[in-house]
Each structure stands twice: as structure tokens, then as C-alpha cells.
Amino acid sequence: VAKDLGLQLPEFRDRGIRVVSEGRTQYFALHGKTGHLVTAERIDREQLCENVQQCVLRCELIVEGEM
């Protein structure tokens, strides 16, 4: 994510960047040392999308300050 935004890691950490998922469970997080998008919770496809052929989890990346 840091690379995609064109940010260096110190700048990435200082901007208050976070990932927000729909619903209560936050399935994704940002690794503070690498800037990689990682899974924060176990993702159970059968539980989330039991009767849907294409399972999609949406999340938003929030960046504080100007880009």
C-alpha cells in the first residue's frame, strides 16, 4: 500500500493511514513496518458468502492529511 501511494515508510506511519472494512469485523490491517496489506482476522468464506458464488470483501483506505 505504501508503494502504491508513493510514500516512504516513515511518512506512511505518520499520516494515520488505516483500513476500514464494512461491518463490525475488520478483516484487513496495514503492517506498520512494511506497509503491506495483511489479514487481521480469519476469513471464513462459507460463513460470509454461503450462498454466493463470487465472494467480495470491501474495505476502504483512509489517509489523513493532504496527498
C-alpha positions, 0 to 999 in steps of 0.5 A: 500500500505504501508503494502504491501511494508513493510514500516512504515508510516513515511518512506512511506511519505518520499520516494515520493511514488505516483500513476500514472494512464494512461491518463490525469485523475488520478483516484487513490491517496495514503492517506498520513496518512494511506497509503491506496489506495483511489479514487481521482476522480469519476469513471464513468464506462459507460463513460470509458468502454461503450462498454466493458464488463470487465472494467480495470483501470491501474495505476502504483506505483512509489517509489523513492529511493532504496527498 
